[in-house]
Amino acid sequence: MHDPEYSVRQLQMGRIRLGKRTDNRNPLIKEFVPLTPLENIEFGAWDLFEDNCYQFLKKNHVIFGDLVDQLREDIEDIKPISGKVFDLLT
């Protein structure tokens, strides 16, 4: 599974090599590319179905065992944007 925290750490602490290895030019990624703080980023998703995240995970057996029930309180309020909005574009 993809670990988003790893990606964030890599962007914040990782380095990028510029030129040849012998050029010794390897600034931090965050110094080379202007990055917006993570708290300024909003994530969203759309779906044709109106199930919240908990219902989707439970119905489609994405997370097995009782883990999905342990996460219920945190994920039940996550709802997709209606995919029906794309009907307006056709």
C-alpha positions in Angstrom: 0.0 0.0 0.0 1.2 3.5 -0.8 2.3 5.4 2.3 1.4 9.1 1.9 3.5 10.1 4.9 6.5 8.7 3.1 5.8 10.9 0.1 5.5 14.0 2.3 8.7 13.2 4.1 10.5 12.6 0.8 9.4 16.0 -0.5 10.3 17.7 2.8 13.7 16.0 3.4 14.6 14.3 0.1 17.2 15.7 -2.3 17.3 16.0 -6.0 20.5 15.6 -8.1 21.1 18.3 -10.7 23.7 17.6 -13.4 26.3 14.8 -13.1 27.0 13.1 -9.9 30.4 14.6 -9.8 28.9 18.2 -10.0 27.9 17.7 -6.3 24.6 19.7 -6.9 21.9 18.1 -4.8 19.7 20.6 -3.1 16.7 19.6 -0.9 13.6 19.1 -3.1 11.7 21.7 -1.1 14.5 24.3 -1.8 14.4 23.5 -5.6 10.7 23.4 -6.1 8.3 25.7 -4.2 5.9 23.4 -2.3 2.6 24.4 -0.7 2.2 23.3 2.9 0.2 20.1 3.3 -2.4 21.9 5.4 -3.2 24.0 2.3 -4.1 21.0 0.2 -7.6 19.6 0.0 -8.3 16.2 -1.3 -11.5 15.1 -3.0 -13.1 12.3 -4.8 -16.2 11.7 -6.9 -18.4 8.7 -7.4 -21.7 7.8 -9.0 -22.8 6.2 -5.7 -23.5 8.3 -2.5 -22.0 5.8 0.0 -19.7 7.4 2.5 -16.2 6.0 3.0 -17.2 3.6 5.7 -20.1 2.2 3.7 -17.9 1.8 0.6 -15.1 0.0 2.4 -17.5 -2.3 4.2 -19.6 -3.1 1.1 -16.7 -3.7 -1.2 -14.5 -5.5 1.3 -11.6 -3.2 0.8 -10.4 -3.5 4.4 -11.0 -6.9 6.0 -11.6 -7.9 9.5 -12.8 -5.4 12.1 -10.3 -2.7 11.1 -13.0 -0.9 9.0 -15.2 -0.9 12.1 -12.4 0.5 14.2 -12.0 3.3 11.6 -15.7 4.0 11.3 -15.8 7.1 13.5 -12.9 8.7 11.5 -14.1 7.9 8.0 -17.9 7.9 8.1 -18.1 11.7 7.4 -16.0 11.3 4.2 -18.4 11.5 1.4 -17.7 11.7 -2.4 -18.7 14.6 -4.6 -21.6 13.4 -6.8 -20.4 12.0 -10.1 -23.6 13.2 -11.7 -22.0 16.6 -12.1 -20.4 15.2 -15.2 -23.8 14.7 -16.9 -23.8 18.5 -17.3 -20.7 18.4 -19.4 -22.1 16.1 -22.1 
